Amino acid sequence: MSDSNRAALRYIQEVTWNSLPGTPTMTPIRFTEEDLNASVENIVSREIRNDRMTTDLVQVSRQNNGGFQFELSYGTFDTLLQGALFGTWAANVLKNGTTEYSYSIEKAFLDIDEYFLYTGMVVNSFNLNLATGAICTGGFNFMGSTATLQQTSNANSVSAANTNDIINCMADVASLQEGSPLTTLTGIYIQELSFNINNNLRPVSQIGSNTLADVGIGKMDITGTLNAYFTSDRLFDKFLAGTASKISFQLTDGVNTYTVLFPNVKFETENISNSGQDSDIIENISWRALRDATEDAMIKITRSG
């Protein structure tokens, strides 16, 4: 019997898709929960038997899916963020791009010496969530090709885990700005801000093999929500007019900082309603990031520390 508190996740960036690098030094993943799994598609035989019995259950495809949830800490996920954005850190700036990264991820149950290895793992989606009274949380979701299970670790060694402080949504969130040009949200108080990046991956199957031939890359979609206490018409007017805007905020642990910028967004939906007695009126907005001609990007993350 394995215990959840004796489980570990670690990863390494692949040089060749779906291939664990030789003598790998893996990086530990700080996580709160995970659902990495090998997915097998089965088809029930339609063969007709005169005894009414079912002939077989046949495997027709395999792939890896799932990911993990985390509490944000500075520097912990920078390599995986490149994979989520298909971009490369340059002078501490990361923008979305077209470079595909893949990873080998090991899920280790240390108390019973069982080790799952998932290879060819490409980031399908990434999300980040800020809310009042909460820790800054998020998640990565992957699509990959091959899964194996063995009784020894695939890691030649494991590097030391990042120990930076966890970022909260109270004092650690700063410089909330919106508009074009960006201006501070004076008099507007945010209850929740979140975004999701979807790379729209697709499995590329092949006959004669129980692994994927590749992972197909789709269009990047970045959507988000912004829920604010209703105090003015500033945001509603932009929604009604279809006005382009920008959103920016900073996340800091007191020493290190991420500045997240969406340089071109439009509000897709807005709902302002009364939920009943003794409650606040909340302005619930969904928004979508679009390409910005100046930044040539949909999202830009700047790190400092």
C-alpha positions as CSV (number, residue, x, y, z in Angstrom):
1,M,0.0,0.0,0.0
2,S,1.4,3.4,-1.1
3,D,0.9,6.6,0.8
4,S,0.3,10.0,-1.0
5,N,2.8,11.7,1.2
6,R,5.6,9.5,-0.1
7,A,5.0,10.3,-3.8
8,A,7.2,12.5,-5.9
9,L,7.2,14.1,-9.4
10,R,10.3,15.0,-11.3
11,Y,11.0,15.9,-14.9
12,I,13.7,16.6,-17.5
13,Q,13.4,18.4,-20.9
14,E,13.8,16.1,-23.8
15,V,16.3,16.6,-26.6
16,T,14.4,14.3,-28.9
17,W,10.7,14.0,-28.6
18,N,9.5,10.9,-26.7
19,S,13.1,10.0,-25.7
20,L,14.4,10.1,-22.1
21,P,17.9,11.8,-22.2
22,G,20.8,9.5,-21.2
23,T,21.9,9.6,-17.5
24,P,19.2,12.2,-16.7
25,T,19.4,14.6,-13.8
26,M,15.8,15.3,-13.1
27,T,14.2,18.4,-11.5
28,P,11.7,17.9,-8.7
29,I,8.2,19.3,-9.2
30,R,6.5,21.1,-6.3
31,F,2.8,20.0,-6.6
32,T,-0.4,19.7,-4.6
33,E,-2.1,17.0,-6.7
34,E,-1.7,15.1,-10.0
35,D,-3.6,13.0,-12.4
36,L,-0.9,11.8,-14.9
37,N,-2.0,8.6,-16.5
38,A,-1.6,6.3,-19.4
39,S,-4.8,6.3,-21.4
40,V,-5.8,3.2,-23.4
41,E,-8.7,3.3,-25.8
42,N,-10.6,0.0,-26.1
43,I,-13.2,-1.2,-28.5
44,V,-15.6,-4.0,-27.7
45,S,-15.8,-6.7,-30.4
46,R,-19.0,-6.5,-32.5
47,E,-18.6,-10.1,-33.5
48,I,-21.9,-12.0,-33.4
49,R,-22.0,-15.2,-31.4
50,N,-25.0,-17.6,-31.2
51,D,-24.4,-18.0,-27.5
52,R,-24.8,-14.2,-26.9
53,M,-21.4,-13.8,-25.3
54,T,-18.8,-11.0,-25.9
55,T,-15.8,-12.2,-27.8
56,D,-13.1,-9.6,-26.8
57,L,-12.1,-6.2,-25.7
58,V,-9.4,-4.9,-28.0
59,Q,-6.9,-2.1,-27.4
60,V,-6.7,0.3,-30.4
61,S,-4.7,3.3,-29.2
62,R,-2.6,4.6,-26.3
63,Q,-1.4,8.0,-25.2
64,N,-0.5,9.9,-22.0
65,N,-2.7,12.6,-20.5
66,G,-3.0,14.5,-17.3
67,G,-0.9,16.9,-15.3
68,F,-0.5,18.4,-11.9
69,Q,-1.7,21.3,-9.8
70,F,0.6,23.7,-7.9
71,E,1.0,26.6,-5.5
72,L,3.1,29.2,-7.3
73,S,6.6,29.9,-6.2
74,Y,9.2,31.9,-8.1
75,G,11.5,30.1,-10.4
76,T,10.0,26.6,-9.8
77,F,8.2,26.3,-13.2
78,D,10.2,28.5,-15.5
79,T,11.3,25.7,-17.8
80,L,7.8,24.3,-18.0
81,L,6.4,27.8,-18.7
82,Q,8.5,27.8,-21.9
83,G,6.7,24.6,-22.9
84,A,3.3,26.2,-22.1
85,L,4.0,29.3,-24.2
86,F,6.1,27.6,-26.9
87,G,8.6,30.4,-26.2
88,T,12.1,30.9,-24.9
89,W,13.3,33.1,-22.0
90,A,15.4,35.9,-23.4
91,A,16.9,38.6,-21.1
92,N,14.3,37.4,-18.5
93,V,11.4,37.9,-20.8
94,L,9.1,35.1,-22.1
95,K,6.6,35.5,-24.9
96,N,4.4,33.0,-26.7
97,G,6.0,31.5,-29.8
98,T,6.2,28.4,-32.0
99,T,9.0,26.4,-30.4
100,E,7.8,23.0,-29.2
101,Y,9.3,21.5,-26.0
102,S,8.7,18.0,-24.7
103,Y,9.5,16.5,-21.3
104,S,10.0,13.1,-19.6
105,I,8.1,13.1,-16.4
106,E,8.6,10.5,-13.6
107,K,5.9,9.8,-11.0
108,A,7.6,8.0,-8.1
109,F,5.9,6.1,-5.3
110,L,9.0,6.0,-3.0
111,D,7.5,3.8,-0.2
112,I,6.9,0.8,-2.6
113,D,9.6,1.5,-5.2
114,E,7.3,1.9,-8.2
115,Y,8.2,4.4,-10.9
116,F,6.0,5.5,-13.8
117,L,7.8,7.2,-16.7
118,Y,5.8,9.3,-19.2
119,T,7.7,10.5,-22.2
120,G,7.0,12.8,-25.1
121,M,5.0,15.0,-22.8
122,V,4.0,18.4,-24.4
123,V,2.2,21.1,-22.4
124,N,-1.4,21.1,-23.7
125,S,-2.7,23.7,-21.2
126,F,-1.6,26.0,-18.4
127,N,-3.7,28.0,-15.9
128,L,-3.1,30.5,-13.1
129,N,-5.7,31.6,-10.6
130,L,-5.7,34.6,-8.2
131,A,-8.6,34.9,-5.7
132,T,-9.2,36.7,-2.4
133,G,-8.3,34.7,0.7
134,A,-6.2,32.2,-1.3
135,I,-2.8,31.1,-2.4
136,C,-1.8,31.8,-6.0
137,T,-2.5,28.4,-7.7
138,G,-2.3,26.9,-11.1
139,G,-1.8,23.8,-13.2
140,F,-0.1,22.2,-16.2
141,N,-1.8,19.6,-18.4
142,F,0.2,17.4,-20.9
143,M,-0.3,15.1,-23.8
144,G,2.4,12.5,-24.6
145,S,3.1,9.1,-26.1
146,T,4.7,6.4,-24.0
147,A,4.2,5.2,-20.4
148,T,6.3,2.6,-18.6
149,L,6.3,1.2,-15.0
150,Q,9.4,-0.2,-13.3
151,Q,10.8,-0.8,-9.9
152,T,13.8,1.5,-10.1
153,S,14.0,5.2,-10.8
154,N,14.7,6.5,-14.3
155,A,16.7,9.4,-12.9
156,N,20.4,9.1,-12.6
157,S,20.1,11.9,-10.0
158,V,17.6,14.4,-8.8
159,S,18.5,18.1,-8.2
160,A,17.6,20.0,-5.1
161,A,14.1,21.3,-5.0
162,N,13.4,25.1,-5.3
163,T,12.7,26.5,-1.8
164,N,11.3,29.9,-2.7
165,D,8.3,31.1,-0.7
166,I,4.8,30.4,-1.9
167,I,3.0,33.4,-3.4
168,N,-0.3,34.5,-1.8
169,C,-3.1,36.6,-3.4
170,M,-3.0,39.3,-0.7
171,A,0.3,41.2,-0.2
172,D,2.1,39.3,-3.0
173,V,-0.1,40.6,-5.9
174,A,0.7,44.2,-7.0
175,S,0.3,46.7,-9.8
176,L,-3.0,45.5,-11.1
177,Q,-3.5,47.5,-14.3
178,E,-6.0,47.6,-17.2
179,G,-6.6,49.8,-20.1
180,S,-4.8,51.1,-23.3
181,P,-2.6,52.6,-22.2
182,L,-2.4,50.7,-18.9
183,T,-3.6,52.5,-15.8
184,T,-4.1,51.4,-12.2
185,L,-7.5,50.0,-11.4
186,T,-8.3,52.9,-9.0
187,G,-11.6,52.4,-7.3
188,I,-12.1,49.0,-8.8
189,Y,-11.5,46.1,-6.5
190,I,-10.7,42.7,-8.0
191,Q,-12.2,39.6,-6.3
192,E,-10.7,37.0,-8.8
193,L,-8.4,37.0,-11.8
194,S,-7.5,33.9,-13.7
195,F,-6.3,32.9,-17.2
196,N,-5.9,29.6,-19.2
197,I,-3.6,28.9,-22.1
198,N,-4.8,26.1,-24.4
199,N,-2.4,24.9,-27.1
200,N,-5.1,22.6,-28.7
201,L,-2.8,19.6,-29.0
202,R,-4.0,16.5,-30.9
203,P,-2.7,12.9,-30.9
204,V,-1.2,11.8,-34.1
205,S,-1.8,8.0,-34.2
206,Q,-0.2,5.4,-36.5
207,I,-1.1,1.9,-37.5
208,G,1.4,-0.8,-36.6
209,S,2.4,0.8,-33.3
210,N,0.9,1.3,-29.8
211,T,2.6,4.7,-29.4
212,L,1.8,8.1,-31.0
213,A,3.7,9.1,-34.1
214,D,3.7,12.7,-32.9
215,V,1.7,15.3,-31.0
216,G,0.0,17.8,-33.3
217,I,0.2,21.5,-32.4
218,G,-2.9,23.7,-32.6
219,K,-3.7,27.3,-32.4
220,M,-3.0,29.0,-29.0
221,D,-6.1,30.2,-27.1
222,I,-5.7,32.4,-24.1
223,T,-8.9,33.1,-22.1
224,G,-9.5,34.5,-18.7
225,T,-11.9,35.8,-16.1
226,L,-11.9,39.0,-14.1
227,N,-14.5,39.3,-11.3
228,A,-14.7,42.7,-9.6
229,Y,-16.9,44.5,-7.1
230,F,-19.2,46.7,-9.3
231,T,-18.3,50.3,-8.6
232,S,-18.2,52.0,-12.0
233,D,-18.9,51.8,-15.8
234,R,-15.2,51.6,-16.7
235,L,-15.2,47.9,-17.7
236,F,-18.8,47.5,-18.8
237,D,-18.4,50.3,-21.4
238,K,-15.4,48.6,-23.0
239,F,-17.3,45.3,-23.1
240,L,-20.3,46.9,-24.8
241,A,-18.2,48.8,-27.3
242,G,-15.8,45.9,-28.1
243,T,-12.9,48.1,-27.1
244,A,-9.4,46.6,-27.1
245,S,-7.6,46.8,-23.7
246,K,-4.6,45.5,-21.8
247,I,-4.3,43.6,-18.5
248,S,-1.2,43.5,-16.3
249,F,-0.3,42.4,-12.8
250,Q,2.8,41.5,-10.7
251,L,3.4,38.5,-8.5
252,T,6.2,38.7,-5.9
253,D,7.6,36.8,-2.9
254,G,9.2,40.0,-1.6
255,V,12.4,39.4,-3.4
256,N,11.6,38.0,-6.8
257,T,8.8,39.2,-9.2
258,Y,6.9,38.1,-12.2
259,T,5.1,40.7,-14.3
260,V,2.4,39.2,-16.4
261,L,1.1,41.3,-19.4
262,F,-1.7,40.6,-21.8
263,P,-1.0,43.4,-24.3
264,N,-4.2,43.1,-26.3
265,V,-7.5,41.7,-24.8
266,K,-11.2,42.1,-25.5
267,F,-14.0,41.3,-23.1
268,E,-16.2,38.5,-24.4
269,T,-19.0,38.3,-21.8
270,E,-20.1,40.4,-18.8
271,N,-22.7,39.7,-16.2
272,I,-23.8,42.1,-13.4
273,S,-26.6,40.7,-11.4
274,N,-28.1,40.7,-7.9
275,S,-27.8,37.3,-6.2
276,G,-30.0,38.2,-3.3
277,Q,-30.0,39.9,0.1
278,D,-26.9,40.8,2.0
279,S,-24.5,40.3,-0.9
280,D,-22.1,42.4,-3.0
281,I,-22.8,43.1,-6.6
282,I,-20.1,41.4,-8.7
283,E,-19.1,42.3,-12.2
284,N,-18.2,38.9,-13.8
285,I,-16.1,39.3,-17.0
286,S,-14.7,36.8,-19.4
287,W,-11.9,38.0,-21.7
288,R,-9.7,36.7,-24.5
289,A,-6.1,37.6,-25.4
290,L,-5.3,38.5,-29.0
291,R,-2.1,39.2,-30.9
292,D,-0.6,42.6,-30.1
293,A,1.3,44.1,-33.1
294,T,3.8,46.0,-30.9
295,E,4.8,43.1,-28.7
296,D,4.1,40.5,-31.5
297,A,2.7,38.3,-28.7
298,M,-0.5,37.5,-26.8
299,I,1.2,37.1,-23.4
300,K,4.5,38.4,-22.0
301,I,6.1,37.4,-18.7
302,T,9.0,39.3,-17.2
303,R,11.0,37.9,-14.3
304,S,13.3,39.8,-11.9
305,G,15.0,38.9,-8.7
